[in-house]
Amino acid sequence: MITIKNLHASIDGKEILKGLNLEVPAGQVHAIMGPNGAGKSTLASVLAGREDYEVTEGSVDFDGADLLELSTEDRAREGMFLAFQYPVEIPGVSNVNFLRTALNEIREYRGQEAISAKDFMAMVREKSAIVELDPKLASRAVNEGFSGGEKKRNEIFQMAMLEPKLAILDETDSGLDIDALRIVANGVNKLRSEKNATIVITHYQRLLDYIIPDVVHVLYDGRIVKSGPKELALELEEKGYDWIKAEQEAK
Amino acid sequence: MGYTENELAKDLENQEYKFGFVTNIESDKAPKGLNEGIIRFISAKKEEPEWLLDFRLKAFALWKEMTEPEWAHVHYEKPDFQDITYYSAPKQTKKYESWDDVDPEMKETMAKLGISMEEQQRLTGVAVDFVMDSVSVATSFKSKLAELGIIFCSFSEAVKEHPELVRKYMGSVVPMTDNFYAALNSAVFTDGSFCYIPSGVRCPMELSTYFRINEGGTGQFERTLVVADQGAYVSYLEGCTAPQRDENQLHAAVVELIALDDAEIKYSTVQNWYPGDKEGKGGIYNFVTKRGLCERNAKIAWTQVETGSAVTWKYPSCVLKGDNSIGEFYSVAVTNNYQQADTGTKMIHLGKNTKSTIISKGISAGKSQNSYRGLVQIHKSADNARNFSQCDSLLMTDECGAHTFPYIECKNSSAKIEHEATTSKIGEDQIFYCLQRGISEEKAISLIVNGYCKEVLNQLPMEFAVEAQKLLAISLEGSVG
């Protein structure tokens, strides 16, 4: 689904990603873990196309397309979705209006007809159930006055509505209590299929109890330094990141 | 790629006025300049009664003693009042009997404005009194309104047909002594609209007037008078666009609303006059006096969406004279390039238990200056008066300005007054969030801006809200790609 080769990216002249390699095939969930400042959120931002970051080297193949050549909105239209660590509030714009605009822009890009109001509302009902989101929230302004948990559930609801090929969950577990965590994770699991892929960025192993990853990667100092099965997450939980740091410094 | 503030600034500067076209209809106009002779010419041309001529001459005498106000936060070259043509009428002065008789060129103009009258009549049930330059050329739905006793006609016609009403109410809310421009208007006004809703009647449709300045160098001095008799209700719409000009055009209208006991008037304006080019050359000067008077239990709501004019000086106000009366003001003011707007409202609380609400949303782009100026005045007699004001400013660039001048004068300790104000910049985070969901930059800006103005747009009647959204989009179009 996505193949990242030797990716270098910097912000304000400071290099954050220093030759990152990563391959996530369709049908798999990969977790990216790592200490603070390793570049986890930078990776999410660079892939989504945030302007503040400059890609200085490397390539990203996204389902056959050269991702780095695509505009931010075209990446989304090609099927990339970023669940934000800090979802943005847009006062006065209802969630449904926002999502219908997004959905129709994506459909137009793909040469499909705009969705009818009736089909759209049916879809809203169906998909909001996946994350147990009160359908009333769908008609409220985007993230405005939402609790932390509601914001994160809303991200997964949007993901369900837009049906991306690749979803990147950036610290989706941060600020969630255990019940909300379970709901969000259940939502993500229901959306898993053979055709899509998911990258889960997280600090804690906790989320991976619910979203079982196929592979766990350790991101350190702008590079993937270790990859392994889901047990690697448990090892990190137990031992922290110091041994990774020591290993790297030994090299 | 994503969209930056600087790109937005650049794009906004490049945006040209959409409705820049001139209709070529031969005019029947007065020579330039202003003196008693010109006033007599206007009055004679309009076959006015003696009392109205006297009214004009008295206003002119007062005006000569007055000086132009300078307190507003705007800078402009003062108009040369002797270089203005004070009367100009389309040559075809005969009223059209039917829509088919209307000059095709005029129809085309309206089509360009997106307000095809046939369509409006058929689809929306909106009665339109279309003012081109200074004489009304088409009035519709009149007979239907007449059945209910509603009078909706041009001001000149009202002077001829209903002199007692005009004489009784004209100048009762905005006296000719009120200010420099109100005095000028009282002396030289050429036409406008008049509306009277009889006691207990609820006007079944939105009444709408489209103004359009069309003759080069012609100042427009419209006069509007809306009277809702006891228990009556009316929703009145005013919308404007003007063709592109090189010289500044002065517009100094007077609008008076009178809501008698238990009556309600909703007055909505969408204004898109030529704002000048991107260097700030040309554009309309809009110095308008709008005020409404509320008697007992009456309600007046002003809603305005202002996107045009080079200089705007406008404060739709409410005098809450009767007990339990309500005044509301909802405003969106967009300024771009070198536009300057100083706009807001005055809420004058005289009666007991009077309530007022002010929601003002300013959007500044380019190098424009956007000011909110408001006065909330609670008089001694106004027990338990209540005011809520909210003034928000949205900045699109680093070079524009947003200013707030709220004045509160309270002489009654039982009053409750709340004022909230915010200033924000359009968020790159918001735009990125939209882009990441596949929404284009242009649509993202439009969504965010419309969301920001929602409380005001919600106050507009449906058809007008759609038009207002279009205008906001046009005003900010080119801000992307």
Interface residues (C-beta under 8 A of the other chain):
Chain A: A48 G49 R50 E51 S71 T72 E73 R75 A76 R77 F81 L82 F84 P87 V88 E89 I90 P91 G92 V93 N97 F98 L99 T101 A102 L103 E105 I106 Y109 A141 Q158 L162
Chain B: M1 G2 Y3 T4 G427 E428 D429 Q430 F432 Y433 C434 L435 Q436 R437 G438 I439 S440 E441 K443 L447 I448 N450 G451 Y452 C453 K454 E455
